[in-house]
Amino acid sequence: LHAENDGAPGEVTRRAATPGTRRVRPMPRVAVHPDPAECSSGTVAKATPMKPLARPPCTIDPGSRGKRCWDGLMVVLIVYSVVSIPLVVGFDLSADRWDGRWWFDAMVDLFFLSDIVISFFTAYAAADGELVRDRRAIARRYAASWFIPDLLSSVPFDTLADLGYCAANGTCGCAADASCGAVEADDLGPALLQFLRFTKLIRLLKLVRFLKLGRAVKRLEEQYDFNPVVFRVVSLLFKTLFTAHFFACAWFFAYTITCYDSAADPALLNEEGCGSNTWVEHYAAKLSDEESAMLRSDAVTQWTTSLYWATATMTTVGYGDIVPHPANVSERVFVVVMQILGILVFGYAIGTILDIASKYNLASKLRREKMGAVERYSRERKLPRAMRRRIRAFYEYYLDRVSVFDVGGVLDEVSSTLRNDLSARLFEELVMDIPFFQSRSDMSFVHPICQELKPFCVAAGEFICRNGVIVMEMYWVRKGTVALCKPRKSRHGPCVVLKEVEDGHCFGAVALLDRTARQDWDAQAKTYCDMLYLSRASLQRLVQIVPGLKKDLKLADSARTLRPNQNHVRSREQQTLQQQQQQQ
């Protein structure tokens, strides 16, 4: 396409393509902004490209507020389903057709079908953390993972079978228990009874929704800051209660299935209940007439009795008051299977509880192990009791103020941006206590130094370092006061204070940076002091990776203005002179 001026100011027309010429692919649309001066002169305004508007994809953000509310609703509906379905199947509590509970269950099924549709439009996080909003990629991923289980658990096969049966008999206009044109149970053949039983059992497919519960709860856990220990305890409690509830419903279903057989075979009927060779009749014979009548008719009594048996079986207690009928082989086989499953569930619960207990306070466990190792080492080396107390006090202070985990390894593994943000959070209190770090906002400067600092405490009157000792560390006073004293003529002589170092200041950097220097003063704590020290090896590494650190530390050293010990200077000069003479 070509633009040309047809004579009218600002008017742009398209040149018609002549016959036989090859069509040219149209160029992107452009927006023409004519200038009035150019229009009056008859020139065509320059066309500036206009960016195409990006149409937002029709996808759902998994972290949006609406999606979180939907996930919360699905968690509630899943819990309702996994609790109600075993009750309906095991205790034969089917809702009457067209009544309130029937419509409520139909609405629940509709919600689960809607969740399948929503899953085809929900974006997901890729391996690099970015959200994938391509609907084809979303559909392929969902179809290859959870689509089939969700479909099997969401389609109401039992409702469809019931509606198909009533449509065939012409009884869809009345309730399920009404007799308007319905066929009596005695007129039904065994094959049709087996089909009706199958339609009830097919509801158990909806228990696959329990798998959906884990996904929904995991998404909610990612959105909200749940305590992992509390979450695991609640999850274990719910799983245990659900298993006991399922075992109870299955145990009573062993009686309910006999009632179906009794309807098909009148020979199994007796005057007391559905069948005489069931665990219900066997247990009812031990009860009074009133209690046995409640056991046969009251659903709450039936459920509590079955739950009592399931809990005793799962915990391997087995009191022996509720047992299968001696003449019922199927009940015995069922009990054997339940006992095996109960042992597995009980073992899983005990293992999970032990794992939670061992990881509940891992930091305290590691501290106790460290203190135990130090105590055993002190006794093995037969150290004096006073020294053992000092070592124990040091480690108790040290471990209370540092993490027992490998913080340095975590900081080394993450990216530089995340490392700076994490360092700002971890060393926030330390930076606030030391002015040397407060004037530097660059965490890439602060983080390596803070990572190498080691805490320790000093009681009032205790010496931190003595004169004449080769300098191996420099110190920061976090809280307290340290006196730098003139070298004493005797070890127990009076302390002549040259300078006092207070909160947030350091000393010993100048002497530490001089590799041949010895300490020229005594450092004694005037009060109880919280201290930090930086070793020579750590400082040598930091000087290589942190630019300007050597100069900054010398300027920050509180002892840089103190006069050195002349005796040590002369001794070093004499040592140097002796070395030169030996070389000559």
C-alpha positions in Angstrom: 0.0 0.0 0.0 1.2 3.5 -0.8 0.0 6.8 0.5 -0.3 9.8 -1.8 -1.8 13.3 -1.8 -4.9 13.6 -4.0 -4.9 17.4 -4.0 -7.0 18.0 -0.9 -5.0 19.1 2.1 -4.4 16.2 4.5 -6.3 13.7 2.4 -4.7 10.4 2.0 -5.9 7.9 -0.6 -4.8 4.4 -1.6 -3.3 3.8 -5.0 -5.2 1.1 -6.9 -3.2 -1.9 -7.8 -2.8 -2.2 -11.6 -3.8 -5.5 -13.2 -1.0 -8.0 -13.4 1.0 -6.6 -10.5 1.8 -8.7 -7.5 -0.1 -7.9 -4.4 2.0 -6.6 -1.6 1.4 -7.6 2.0 -0.3 -4.7 3.8 1.9 -2.7 6.2 0.8 -2.2 9.8 -1.7 0.5 10.4 -0.2 4.0 11.0 -1.7 7.1 12.6 -1.4 10.3 10.6 -1.0 13.5 12.5 -0.9 16.3 9.9 0.6 19.6 10.9 -1.5 22.7 9.9 1.5 24.3 8.2 2.2 21.2 6.2 -1.5 20.9 5.2 -1.6 24.5 4.0 1.5 23.9 1.9 0.1 20.8 0.3 2.7 18.4 1.8 1.7 15.1 3.4 2.3 14.7 7.1 4.8 12.0 8.3 3.1 8.9 9.5 4.1 7.7 13.0 3.6 4.0 13.8 0.9 3.3 16.4 1.6 0.4 18.7 -1.1 -2.3 18.5 -3.2 -2.6 21.7 -2.4 -5.9 23.5 -5.6 -7.7 24.2 -5.5 -9.3 27.7 -5.7 -13.0 27.6 -8.9 -14.7 28.9 -7.1 -16.4 31.8 -7.5 -16.4 35.6 -4.7 -15.4 37.9 -4.2 -18.1 40.5 -3.3 -15.5 43.1 -6.3 -13.3 42.6 -8.8 -12.7 45.3 -11.6 -14.3 43.4 -9.6 -17.4 42.7 -8.7 -17.7 46.4 -12.3 -17.4 47.4 -13.2 -20.0 44.9 -10.6 -22.4 46.3 -11.9 -21.8 49.8 -15.4 -22.7 48.7 -14.1 -25.8 46.9 -12.3 -26.9 50.1 -15.6 -26.7 52.0 -17.5 -28.6 49.4 -14.8 -31.3 49.2 -15.0 -31.8 53.0 -18.8 -32.1 52.8 -18.5 -34.6 50.0 -15.9 -36.9 51.6 -18.0 -36.9 54.8 -21.5 -37.3 53.4 -20.8 -39.8 50.6 -19.6 -42.7 52.9 -22.7 -42.0 55.1 -25.1 -42.1 52.2 -23.6 -45.3 50.8 -22.8 -47.1 54.0 -26.0 -46.3 55.9 -28.3 -46.1 52.9 -29.3 -42.5 53.5 -30.1 -41.5 49.9 -32.0 -38.3 49.5 -35.6 -38.5 48.1 -35.9 -37.3 44.5 -36.6 -33.6 44.1 -36.3 -32.8 47.8 -34.0 -30.1 49.3 -31.0 -32.3 49.9 -31.3 -33.8 46.4 -31.1 -30.3 44.9 -28.3 -29.4 47.2 -26.2 -32.4 46.1 -27.0 -31.5 42.5 -25.7 -28.0 43.0 -22.5 -29.4 44.6 -22.0 -31.5 41.5 -22.5 -28.4 39.4 -19.9 -26.5 41.3 -17.3 -29.3 40.7 -18.1 -29.4 37.0 -17.6 -25.6 37.0 -14.3 -26.0 38.7 -13.2 -28.2 35.7 -14.0 -25.4 33.3 -12.2 -22.9 35.5 -9.1 -25.1 35.6 -8.9 -24.8 31.8 -8.6 -21.0 32.2 -6.3 -20.8 35.3 -2.8 -19.7 34.6 0.0 -21.7 36.2 3.6 -20.9 37.3 6.3 -22.3 35.1 9.7 -23.6 36.4 11.2 -20.1 36.2 8.4 -18.6 38.3 6.6 -16.8 35.5 2.8 -17.3 34.9 1.9 -19.2 31.8 -1.2 -17.6 30.3 -1.3 -19.5 27.0 -4.7 -21.3 27.0 -3.4 -24.1 24.8 -0.5 -24.8 27.2 -2.9 -24.6 30.2 -5.3 -27.0 28.6 -2.6 -29.5 27.6 -1.1 -29.4 31.1 -4.5 -29.9 32.8 -5.7 -32.6 30.4 -2.5 -34.6 31.0 -2.6 -34.4 34.8 -5.8 -33.9 36.7 -8.6 -33.8 34.1 -9.6 -37.5 34.2 -9.7 -37.8 38.0 -11.6 -34.5 38.2 -14.1 -35.6 35.6 -14.7 -39.0 37.2 -15.3 -37.4 40.6 -17.5 -34.5 39.3 -19.9 -36.2 36.8 -23.0 -37.3 38.9 -23.3 -40.8 37.5 -25.6 -41.9 40.3 -28.1 -39.0 39.6 -28.0 -39.7 35.9 -28.7 -43.4 36.5 -31.5 -42.6 38.8 -33.1 -40.2 36.3 -32.7 -42.8 33.5 -34.4 -45.4 35.7 -37.3 -43.2 36.5 -37.6 -42.1 32.9 -37.9 -45.7 31.8 -40.6 -46.4 34.4 -42.4 -43.1 34.0 -41.9 -42.1 37.7 -39.8 -38.9 37.3 -42.8 -36.8 38.3 -42.8 -38.1 41.9 -40.4 -38.6 44.7 -38.1 -41.6 44.8 -40.0 -43.3 47.6 -43.5 -42.6 46.1 -45.5 -45.4 44.6 -47.0 -43.5 41.6 -46.6 -46.0 38.9 -43.4 -47.5 40.5 -42.6 -51.1 40.3 -42.6 -52.9 43.6 -39.4 -54.4 44.9 -40.8 -57.9 44.9 -41.5 -57.6 41.2 -37.9 -56.6 40.4 -35.5 -59.2 39.1 -32.1 -59.9 40.7 -30.4 -58.3 37.7 -32.2 -55.0 38.3 -31.5 -55.1 42.0 -27.8 -55.5 41.2 -28.0 -52.5 38.9 -29.7 -50.4 41.6 -27.0 -51.5 44.1 -24.3 -50.5 41.5 -25.8 -47.0 41.2 -25.4 -46.5 44.9 -21.8 -47.8 44.9 -20.9 -45.6 42.0 -21.2 -42.6 44.3 -17.9 -43.7 45.8 -16.2 -42.3 42.7 -16.8 -38.9 44.2 -14.3 -39.7 46.9 -11.7 -39.0 44.4 -12.4 -35.4 45.3 -10.3 -36.1 48.4 -7.2 -35.8 46.1 -8.5 -32.5 45.0 -8.5 -31.3 48.6 -4.7 -31.5 48.8 -4.3 -29.3 45.7 -6.7 -26.7 46.9 -5.2 -26.6 50.4 -1.7 -26.3 48.9 -2.7 -23.3 46.8 -4.2 -21.7 49.9 -1.1 -22.5 51.9 1.0 -20.7 49.3 -1.2 -17.6 49.5 -1.4 -17.4 53.3 1.3 -17.7 55.9 0.3 -20.9 57.7 2.4 -22.3 60.5 3.8 -25.5 58.8 3.8 -27.5 62.1 0.2 -26.6 62.9 -0.8 -27.3 59.3 0.7 -30.8 59.5 -1.0 -31.5 62.8 -4.4 -30.4 61.5 -3.9 -32.3 58.3 -2.9 -35.5 60.1 -5.9 -35.1 62.5 -8.3 -34.7 59.5 -6.9 -37.7 57.7 -7.1 -39.9 60.8 -10.7 -38.9 61.4 -11.7 -39.3 57.8 -10.2 -42.8 57.8 -12.0 -43.8 61.0 -15.2 -42.4 59.5 -14.7 -44.3 56.3 -14.0 -47.6 58.1 -17.1 -47.0 60.2 -19.3 -46.5 57.1 -17.7 -49.5 55.4 -18.3 -51.7 58.5 -22.0 -50.8 58.6 -22.2 -51.3 54.8 -21.4 -54.9 55.5 -24.8 -55.0 57.3 -26.5 -52.9 54.6 -25.4 -55.1 51.8 -26.9 -58.1 53.6 -30.2 -56.2 53.7 -30.1 -56.0 49.9 -29.5 -59.7 49.8 -32.4 -60.3 52.2 -34.7 -58.4 49.8 -33.6 -60.6 47.0 -33.8 -63.8 49.1 -36.6 -63.9 51.7 -35.1 -67.0 53.3 -32.5 -64.8 55.0 -35.2 -62.6 56.7 -36.1 -63.0 60.3 -38.5 -61.2 62.6 -35.8 -59.1 64.4 -34.0 -57.4 61.5 -32.7 -57.5 57.9 -30.7 -60.6 58.4 -29.8 -62.9 61.2 -26.3 -63.7 60.2 -24.9 -60.1 60.6 -22.7 -58.4 63.1 -25.6 -56.0 64.0 -27.9 -58.9 65.1 -25.0 -60.7 66.8 -24.2 -57.5 68.9 -27.9 -56.7 69.4 -28.4 -60.0 71.1 -26.1 -58.8 73.9 -28.1 -55.7 74.5 -31.5 -54.9 76.0 -34.6 -54.7 73.9 -34.6 -50.9 73.9 -30.9 -50.7 73.0 -31.2 -53.3 70.3 -34.2 -51.5 68.8 -32.2 -48.3 68.6 -29.2 -50.1 67.1 -31.5 -51.4 64.3 -33.3 -48.1 63.6 -31.4 -45.1 64.8 -28.8 -43.8 62.4 -26.8 -41.9 65.1 -26.5 -45.0 67.2 -25.5 -47.1 64.2 -22.8 -44.5 63.3 -21.4 -44.2 66.8 -21.3 -47.9 67.2 -19.5 -48.4 63.9 -17.1 -45.5 64.7 -16.3 -47.2 68.0 -15.4 -50.4 66.2 -13.3 -48.6 63.6 -11.3 -46.7 66.2 -10.6 -49.8 68.2 -9.5 -51.6 65.1 -7.3 -48.8 63.8 -5.5 -48.4 67.1 -5.0 -52.2 67.3 -6.9 -52.4 70.6 -9.8 -54.6 69.6 -11.9 -55.0 72.7 -13.8 -57.9 71.3 -17.4 -56.8 72.1 -18.2 -56.1 68.4 -17.2 -59.0 66.2 -18.4 -60.4 62.9 -21.1 -63.1 63.0 -19.5 -66.6 63.3 -21.5 -67.8 60.3 -20.8 -64.9 58.0 -17.5 -65.5 56.1 -17.7 -62.3 54.1 -17.7 -60.2 57.3 -14.7 -62.1 58.7 -12.8 -61.4 55.4 -13.8 -57.8 55.6 -12.5 -57.5 59.2 -9.2 -59.0 58.2 -8.8 -56.5 55.5 -9.8 -53.6 57.8 -7.3 -54.8 60.4 -4.4 -54.8 57.9 -5.4 -51.3 56.7 -5.8 -50.1 60.3 -2.2 -51.2 61.1 -0.9 -49.2 58.1 -2.9 -46.1 59.1 -1.8 -46.4 62.7 1.9 -46.8 61.7 1.6 -43.8 59.3 0.1 -41.7 62.1 2.7 -42.6 64.6 5.5 -42.0 62.1 4.1 -38.6 61.2 3.7 -37.6 64.9 7.4 -38.6 65.6 8.5 -36.6 62.5 6.6 -33.5 63.6 8.0 -33.8 67.1 11.5 -34.1 65.9 11.2 -31.1 63.6 9.0 -29.0 65.8 12.0 -27.1 67.2 15.0 -28.2 65.2 17.1 -25.2 66.4 16.7 -26.2 70.0 17.6 -29.8 69.2 20.8 -28.8 67.4 21.7 -26.5 70.3 21.3 -29.3 72.8 23.5 -31.6 70.6 26.2 -28.9 70.3 26.2 -28.3 74.1 26.3 -32.0 74.7 29.3 -32.4 72.4 31.1 -29.5 74.1 30.4 -31.0 77.6 31.7 -34.4 76.6 34.8 -32.9 75.1 35.5 -30.9 78.2 35.2 -34.0 80.4 37.3 -36.1 78.0 40.1 -33.5 78.2 39.7 -33.4 82.0 39.5 -29.6 82.0 39.2 -27.8 85.4 35.6 -27.2 86.6 36.0 -23.4 86.4 37.2 -23.6 82.8 34.3 -25.9 81.9 31.9 -23.3 83.3 33.5 -20.6 81.3 33.3 -22.7 78.1 29.6 -23.6 78.8 28.7 -19.9 79.4 30.4 -18.9 76.2 28.5 -21.5 74.1 25.2 -20.7 75.8 25.6 -17.1 74.9 27.0 -17.8 71.4 24.3 -20.2 70.4 21.5 -18.0 71.7 22.6 -15.2 69.4 23.5 -17.0 66.2 21.6 -19.4 64.1 22.5 -23.1 64.3 21.7 -23.3 60.6 24.1 -22.6 57.7 23.1 -19.0 57.0 26.2 -18.4 54.9 25.4 -21.4 52.7 21.9 -20.0 52.1 23.2 -16.6 51.3 25.8 -18.0 48.9 23.2 -20.0 47.0 20.6 -17.3 46.3 20.8 -14.6 43.7 22.6 -11.3 44.5 19.3 -9.3 44.7 17.7 -11.8 47.0 20.9 -12.0 49.0 20.9 -8.3 49.7 17.2 -8.3 50.7 17.7 -11.2 52.9 20.8 -9.7 54.5 19.0 -6.5 55.2 16.4 -8.5 57.1 18.8 -10.8 59.0 21.3 -8.2 60.0 18.8 -5.4 60.7 19.4 -5.2 64.4 23.2 -5.5 64.0 23.2 -2.6 61.6 21.2 -0.5 63.9 23.6 -1.1 66.8 26.8 -0.3 64.9 27.3 3.2 63.4 30.0 1.8 61.1 27.2 0.1 59.1 24.5 2.7 59.4 26.3 5.1 57.1 26.5 2.5 54.3 23.2 1.7 52.6 24.9 -0.8 50.2 24.1 -4.2 51.6 26.7 -5.8 49.3 29.2 -4.0 51.6 27.5 -4.7 54.8 26.4 -8.4 54.3 29.9 -10.0 53.9 31.2 -8.3 57.1 28.1 -9.1 59.2 28.3 -12.7 58.1 31.8 -13.1 59.4 31.2 -11.4 62.8 31.1 -13.7 65.8 29.4 -12.8 69.1 30.7 -13.3 72.6 30.3 -11.8 76.0 32.7 -10.5 78.6 32.0 -10.0 82.3 33.0 -6.8 84.0 36.7 -6.7 84.9 37.6 -9.5 82.4 40.4 -8.9 79.9 39.5 -9.1 76.2 43.1 -9.0 75.0 46.6 -8.3 76.6 49.5 -6.3 75.4 52.4 -8.0 73.8 50.1 -10.7 72.2 50.1 -11.1 68.5 46.9 -9.6 67.2 44.5 -12.2 65.7 41.2 -10.4 66.0 39.5 -7.0 66.0 36.5 -6.2 68.2 33.2 -4.3 68.1 31.5 -3.3 71.3 27.8 -3.8 70.8 26.7 -3.0 74.3 28.9 -2.0 77.2 32.2 -0.1 77.8 35.8 -1.3 77.2 38.8 0.5 78.6 42.1 0.5 76.6 44.8 0.7 79.2 48.5 1.5 79.2 50.8 -1.5 79.4 51.4 -2.5 83.1 54.7 -3.1 84.8 53.2 -6.0 86.6 50.4 -8.3 85.6 48.2 -7.2 88.5 49.2 -3.6 88.5 46.7 -0.7 88.2 45.0 0.1 84.9 45.8 3.5 83.4 43.0 4.2 81.0 44.1 5.6 77.7 40.7 5.6 76.0 37.2 4.1 76.5 35.3 2.3 73.7 31.6 2.5 74.1 28.5 1.1 72.3 28.8 0.6 68.5 32.6 1.3 68.2 35.5 -1.0 67.3 39.1 -1.3 68.2 42.1 -3.4 67.1 41.7 -2.9 63.3 45.0 -1.1 62.8 47.0 -3.6 64.7 45.2 -6.5 62.9 45.9 -5.1 59.4 49.6 -4.9 60.3 50.6 -8.6 60.1 53.7 -8.2 62.2 52.1 -6.1 65.0 51.6 -7.1 68.5 49.0 -5.6 70.9 50.2 -2.3 72.4 47.6 -2.0 75.2 45.3 -4.0 77.4 41.6 -4.1 76.7 39.5 -4.6 79.8 35.7 -4.7 80.2 34.5 -2.0 82.6 31.0 -3.3 82.4 29.3 -6.4 81.1 29.8 -6.2 77.4 28.2 -7.8 74.4 31.0 -8.1 71.9 31.7 -9.1 68.3 35.0 -10.2 66.9 36.4 -10.5 63.4 39.3 -12.9 62.9 42.4 -12.2 60.9 41.6 -14.9 58.2 38.1 -13.4 57.8 39.4 -9.9 57.5 41.9 -10.9 54.8 39.1 -12.4 52.7 36.9 -9.4 53.2 39.7 -6.9 52.2 39.9 -8.7 48.9 36.2 -8.7 48.0 35.0 -5.4 49.7 36.6 -2.3 48.1 37.8 0.4 50.5 37.3 -1.8 53.6 40.9 -1.5 54.8 40.8 2.3 54.8 37.4 2.5 56.4 38.3 0.1 59.2 41.5 2.1 60.0 39.5 5.3 60.2 36.8 3.7 62.4 39.4 2.1 64.8 39.1 3.8 68.2 42.7 2.8 69.1 44.3 4.4 66.0 45.4 7.5 67.9 47.0 5.6 70.8 50.8 5.7 71.0 52.4 2.3 70.5 54.4 0.6 73.1 58.0 1.7 72.6 59.4 -1.5 74.2 57.6 -3.5 71.5 58.9 -1.2 68.8 62.4 -1.6 70.0 62.0 -5.3 70.3 60.8 -5.5 66.7 63.7 -3.4 65.5 66.1 -5.6 67.4 64.6 -8.7 65.8 64.9 -7.2 62.4 68.5 -6.2 63.0 69.3 -9.8 64.2 67.7 -11.3 61.1 69.8 -9.0 58.9 73.0 -10.0 60.7 72.1 -13.6 60.4 71.6 -13.2 56.6 74.9 -11.4 56.2 
